[in-house]
Amino acid sequence: MLLYKCSVLVLLAAPFVKLNHFRGGLLSWKAINETQITVHHRLSFVYNDSCPNRNSSATLICFPGGGCNDSTTMIGLCTESNSTENWADSEGDTNFTITNSTSTNVYFIGYTGDWISLVNASSISSLRIKVNVSTRTDTGRINQSPVSVMASSVKIRSSCGIANIEIPVVDFDGDYIRCRFPITTEECGDICNSTSTYFSFIGTSCALTTGLMPDGDYVVAVQIEDFTSILSSTALSSIPLQFIVTVNSSGSCYIDPYFKSNTYPEGSVIQFFNGIQQQIKPTVIVYDRPEIITKFHILSPLNFTMSNISNPMADEYETTILLAETSENEIGLYNLCFSAESNYR
């Protein structure tokens, strides 16, 4: 289970390498300059393939016709794993250098893997990011891709009725975000039509809904894109998210965990004064499900620190988020999103 909230913070004063037993991935990027980007990658595999004794490696290269011919090795550190559920997440940041830049400064970079046995997919998956390192006319800076902290796997009790899955997304440039299902083999390999058969988007949001489904593991493949406005039809960038949904018809139905009322509501405007230490304490209540909160996430371009998770009351979990005091923080408006993840994904 993953739940999240976003607020506005006011600061005052190719050839690809196949990896067996793939369970999904998430790629995003940030430009260093017009010839180098940093790719953040989280790839998931079956438990024995990447944890706990070794890290994972995979090749990230430009797609054929993607505007460049470069490649690099992604090294991922095992960050989370569950031997019982047979998954392991490998995460890291890798610099990617573009040696033969084009006049458009647009590139398509990708990675593929071999899926585990799935109800709605056969074999090969492909993840593709669209990178544009041109300087934007509206901001005077190179664009940043959207980012997400979506869990690599989600559990659904099909006997409990319609299930909704919220995908936490944010764009640090303040761009308008849309989500869609991938449509080309470069974006999704041979699973392109698999997701829309069982899942649909709720309106124009990045939330999915599904009804009754047979038991088993399903892949969800989504492209997350940013636009200069709600009217724009040309994506500035595009990043892939692919994760597993496990459906089980047995077991009890519970009320999902939720943020306590003293946590800032969605869309809040929060004032922070640079140089004055202030804190936010997101608190999650686990009402009647036998689970615990295992992780809080922060999504913000500012540098925050986060305490260990505490248990102030029965069935309550909280963390303390502090803004790092630094002269590099510029006065202005910033996105701040925080989410919570439980052991019942």
N, C-alpha and C positions, 0 to 999 in steps of 0.2 A: 504494500500500500504506500502510495506517495501522494502527499497533499502539499499545496504551495499557495503563497500569497505574494503580490507585488505592490510596491508603493513607490512614490516619488520622493527622493531624498533631496532636500534643499540644503546645500552647504553654503553658509554665510560667511561674511568676511572670508592501351598497352598490353605487353605481356605481363601477366599478374601471377603472384604466388598464391597457390591454393593452400589453405590451412584447414585440415579436417576438423570436424566437430565444432563448427562455428555456431554461435548462439546469438549473433547480432552485433551491432556496433553503432557508434556515434562519432562523427567527425565535424569539427568546426575549425575556423582559422582566423588569424589576426596578422595584418601586414606589419613587417618590420620596415620595409621600403618597397620600391617598385620591382625589385628582383628577388626578394626573400620574404617568406611568410613563416609563421609558426602554426603548425597544425596540432590541435589538441585531439587526441584519439582515445576512445574507450572501446576496446574489443572484448567480446565475451566468448568463452569456450566452455566445453565440458570440463568438469573439475580436474581430472587427471592430466589434462593437457597443459595447464598453465599454473596451477597452484598445488601445494604451497612451496614447492622446492625450486621453482625456476620462473623466470620472467618469460614473456613471449616476444617474438619478433615477427615482423611482417613487412612486405615491400609496398611502399607508396610511390606511384609513378604517374606521369601524365598519360591520359588516355590517348590512343591513336587519334590524331586530328585534334588533340586537346590544346594545341598552341605551344607545346614545349616537349622536350625529349628527356627530361631529367627524372631521376629516381633517387630514393633514399630509403634507409631502413628505419622502421619505427620500433623502438624498444619500449615495451610496456611493463610497468611494475604491477604485480598482483595486488590489488587494493581491497577486494572483497571476494569471498568464496563461500560455498555451502556444499559440503560433500554429500549430504543427504539428498539435496535437490539437484546435485550434479552440475553446478555452474561455478564459474570463476570469472571475475572482471579484471581486465588488464588495462591500465591507464597510463598516459604519458603525454609529453609535448615534444615535438620533433620539428626542427627547422628544415625548411624545404627551399632550395635555391633554384631560381629560374635562370638558366644561362643563356637561352636564346629567346629573349623577350620579343613580343609582337607589338605592333602599333596599337592594337586594341586593348592590350593589357588584360585580356580575359583568358583564363585557363581552366581546364577541366582535369582534375586530379582524382585518382581513384584507387580502389582496393577491392579484391574479391575473396570469398571464402566458401567452403563446402558446408552446407547446412546439416544440422542433426536431423533425425527423422521427424517430419512435421505432417500435420493433417492437411495443410493447405499449400505446401511447397514441395518441390522435388529435390533439387540439388544445389545449383550455383546461385550465390547471391553476389551482387555488385553494389558498392557504395561510391557515389560520385559527388564531389563538391565543385561548385562553380566559384571561381576566384576572380575578382576584378580589382586590380591594384592601381587603377587610375585615381588621380586626385579628384574628389568630388567638387562640383562647382557650388553646391549649397553649403557645404561645411568647410571646404578648404582642406580636408583631410582625406586619406585613403579610407575606404569603407571597412567596417568590421562585420563579420558574419554574425547572424543570431547565435545564441548559445542555449543549451538545454542541460538539465540534470535529470532527465528521465531515467528511471531504473531500467536495468537490462532485462528484467523479467517481471511479470505481473500475474497474480492468481485471480481467477474468477470462479465463484460458485454459480454454476448455471441454473441451479434450482432456486436461486434467490431472485430471479427475474432479470430485468434489463440492467446491464452494467455499463457505467460510464468510466472512461479513462481520460484524465486530464494530463496533457503533455506540458510540463513547465517550460516556457520559452521566454526569452527577453532579448532585446536588441539595445546595445549600449549607445548606438547613435540616435536612438529614439525613433527608428523607422517603424513603419507599419509591417506587421508580421502576418503571413498567411501560411497555412499548411495544406499540402495536397498529397495525393498518392503518386508515387513515381510512375512514369509512363514509358521510359526507354530502357533497353537492356543494359545500357551503361549505368543507369540509376538503380536497377533492381535485378539484373541477371534474369533468371527464369521464374521469378516470383512476382512479376509485375501486376498480374491480375488477382493475386492471392488475397491481398488485404481487403479490397473493396467487396469481395464476395461475402464477407462476414462482418465487416465494420463499416461505419459511415461517420462522417464528421457532423458535429452538432452545429448547424448554422455555418458561420464564417470563422468559428473559433478553432483552436488546435486541440479540441476535446473530441474523443471518439465515443461512440455508443454501439452496443451489440445486444442481440437478443439471445434466445436459447441456441446453444451450440452443442454438438457431440463432445464428449470428453477427449482431451488430447492437447498437444502443443501446437500453437498457431504462431505464424510470424506476422508482425505488423511492420510495414515499411512506409515511411513518411518522408517527404522532402519539406524542410522548413526554409522559408524564403523571406527576404526583407525587401520592402518597396519604399520609395520616397514619399508616397501618399496613398490614401485609400483608393484613389482613382487610377493609380499607375498599374499598368499591366506588364511591365518589364522588371523582372527580379534583379536586384543589385547583386545578390549572391544566393546560393542554394546549398544547404547542408543536409546530409542523410542521417536518418535515425531509423534503426531496425532493432526490434526487440521481440521477446517471446511472451505470449500469453498462454498460460496453462489453465485449461478449463476442467473443472471437476464438479460432478453433479452431487457428490456426497458431502456430508458435513453440515454444520449449522450455519444459519444466516445471522450476521452481526451488524451493528451500527458501525460505520467506518469511523476511524479516529478523526478528530477535528481540532482546529485551533481554538484555544480558549478565548473568551470574549475580551480579555484584557490585552490580547495581541492586536496590533494595528490592523484595522479592516483593510480589505482589498482596495487599492487605489488611494490610500492615505497619503497625505503630504506631511513629511516629517522634517522638522528643522534641526540641523546639526550646526554648531558653531565651531569653526576650525580653531584648534588649539585648546578647546574645552572638552574634556572627556565625557562622553555621553554613551548610553547603552540602550540596547533593545533586548527584550527577553521574550522570544517566541515560546509559547507554551502549548503543548498538544495534550489533549485528553483522549485516552483509550477507554472508551465507555464500557463495552461489555465483551470485547473480543480478547482471547488469551494471547496477546502479543505485546511486544515492547517496541519503543522507538529506538532505532539503532544509529541514526545519523540525521543531522541537519545540514542543509546546503545553503550557501549564499551565492547569489548572482548579482554582481555589481562591478562596475569599472573601478570603484574605490577599494582601498586596501582595508579590509576588516579582519579582525581576529575573532575567534569563536572559542568559548570555553567547552570543557567536557560536558556531556549531558548529565543533568541532575534529576533527581526524583523527589521534588519538594513535598508531594502528597501522593497518596495511593492513586495509581492510574494516571498521574500527570508526569510529563517529561518536558524539560525546558533547557535552553542554552542561553548564554549571555553573549551578545554580539557587540563588539566595541569597534569604533572607527579609529584606525591608527592615526596618531598625531604626526603629521608631516607637512612641511611647507610646500610640498609638491601638489597638494590638493588645491584645485582651482575653485573659486566661487562659482556656483551654478546649480543646475538641476541634474540629478542623476537617478537612474533606475536602481532600485534595490528590491530584489526578490529573495525570499527564503522559503525553503521547503523542508519537509520532514519525511523520513523513510523508515518503515518498520520492518521487522523480521518476517512479517507476512506480506510478501510483495504482491 
